Amino acid sequence: MKRVTEYHLLPRLAIYIVLLAWLILGLYIADITEHIGFTTAIIRYFLSTEEYGVKFRALILLAPFVLTVVSYLINERAKLFKQTIVLNKQLQQQVEMLEHFAFYDELTGLPNRASFIDGLRASTTRQKDYMFAVLFLDLDRFKNINDSLGHMAGDLLLKEVAARIKRSLRAYDTATLLTGNNDEAVARFGGDEFGVLLSDIKSVMDVVRVAERLHNEIKNPIKIYDRDVYSTVSIGITVGKAGCERPEDILRDADTAMYKAKSLGRGGYVIFDEAMHAQATSYLQMENSLRRIVEKNECVLHYQPVLISDANKIVGFEALLRWEWPEKGLVFPQEFISVAEETGLIVPIGIWVVREACRQMRQWHQTFPEYDHLTISVNISNRQFTPDLIESIKQVMNETGLNPGNLKLEITESVIMNNIEIAADIFSQLKNLNVKVQIDDFGTGYSSLSYLGLFAFDALKIDKSFVKAMFDNKWAMEIVKTIISMAHNLNMEVIAEGVETVEQLEELRALKCDYFQGYWFSKPLDSREVEALLEKQ
C-alpha cells in the first residue's frame, strides 16, 4: 500500500514541477491567452485518468527540457536586470552632470549665476542684524586679449583669474563666507564677469579691503603663451541686510556700481548708492523712450549758421539734433546721445537726421534760389560709419534731390582710428559721390597725424575748448595757430567752433581761419528762424 502511494505521489509531484515551470515560461510568452489555454489542457489531461505510468514517463522525459528552458530564461532575465542597473547608473550620472552644468560654470568649475543667486537668497533670509556684501567683477579690456591672442588665450586668462579670486579669498578674507567653503562664495556669471559673496560683515571697510586685495592679486602679470598679459578689474559693491531685498535686485545694484567704476576709468571699485539706482532707472526710461523717438516724430533739428570769417557771410549750417520729449520738454544731445550710441539706436536716428537735414536744405534752395550754394553739415557717429552708410547717403540724395556737393559729413578722429582700412574705403566712396568730409573736434580725441596724409579731408574743425581758452592759456593759442597752419599746408579749410566774443573772432581772422560758428553771431535756430534770417540777409 505504501509503494502504491509513493507511485501515485511521484507523478503528481512531477506534474506540479512541470506546471510551475510552464507557468514561469508563460511570463515570456507574448500571447498570454494561448499560454493559459494550453496549461488548462495539460491539467485536464493529467486529471482525466488514473493511468499514471505512461504519463509519469512522459513527464520524466519532458522535465529536463522544460527546466533547461526555464534556466536559460532566468539567466536572460538576470542579464536584463544587470543591464537595467547599469542603465540606471548611467542615467543617474547624466542627471548629476546636467545638474552640475545647470549650477556650475564649465570653464572655471565655479558656481554660475543661478547658484550664486541661491546663495544670495539664503543671505537675505538670515536674522535682521545680519549684513552681507556682493562684489561684481568685470575684467577690463578683455575683448582686446581675445582679439589679439585668440579665444583660447582668453579662456586661459579667465581660468587664472578665477583661481586668483579663490586664492585671494582663501588666504586673506577676514569676512566669514556664506557656506564655510569659499568656492561657493565665488561665481562666474558668464563672459568676463565674476561675483563674490561675503557674509556676516561688520562694516563696509571689510568689503573695501577685500576689493583692494582682489585688485592687487589680479593686476599682477599672467603668463599666457610665454608672454606676460596684464589685466585689471572693475568692481561694483553693494551691501545688503537680511529680509529687505530680493537677491536679483542686490545683484543688479552691484552691476550698476560696476559700470559706474568702468566709466570712472576702469581698474577701480565703486560702492552702490541710491543715486545710482535712480540714474539707472532714468537711463532705462530714456532708452525705452528713445526706441520710439523716430516713429513718434519727436526728433527736431536746429541749425547753427557757419560764416566766412572775413565777411560774416553765411555759407552753410550745421544740423544739430534735439529731442522733443513729451515728459521733459526739449532735450539736448549731450543728455541722450550716449544712450543712443550704446543701444545702437543712433543708427536709425542718425539716418533720420541726414534725411531731414538734406530735405530741409533742398527746400531752402528752392525757396531762396540766391542761397543755392548753402551747405548742410551733419554729424556721423562711430556706429553709423560703416559700409551701409554709403547706400543710405545715395538713397537720401535720390529722395531729397539735394546735390551731394552741398552735404558735409562731420566725423571725429576716433571714427577713423577704430578701423583705418574700412574708414579708407568708406572715405573713398564718399569722395566719389562728391560728399564733403570734415574732422570734428580736432585735437580733443585719440589723435594720429599720420591719418591726415592718408585721407584728403576737406576741412578741420577747431574744438570750442581751444577757442575759449585762447586768451587764458598760451598753449591753447599755440594749438589754434598750429592747427590752422597745418590744415592750410595740407590744402584743408579750417572752421572754428564756439566763437562767442568779438576778440576771439578778430584773433581767428588774424590767424587766417576760414570759417567760424558760435553764439557771437547766432545760437542754433529752428527752421522758421533760419528762414527769417535768410530773408534779412
PyMOL commands that set and color helices and strands:
alter all, ss='L'
color gray80, all
select helices_A, chain A and resi 2-26+32-47+52-103+113-124+142-149+151-172+182-185+204-218+247-263+274-290+333-335+337-343+346-367+369-371+388-400+404-406+413-418+420-432+450-454+464-468+474-489+502-510+527-536
alter helices_A, ss='H'
color red, helices_A
select strands_A, chain A and resi 131-139+176-177+186-190+193-199+222-224+227-229+233-241+269-271+299-308+313-325+329-331+375-379+407-411+436-442+459-462+493-496+515-516
alter strands_A, ss='S'
color yellow, strands_A
deselect
rebuild
show_as cartoon
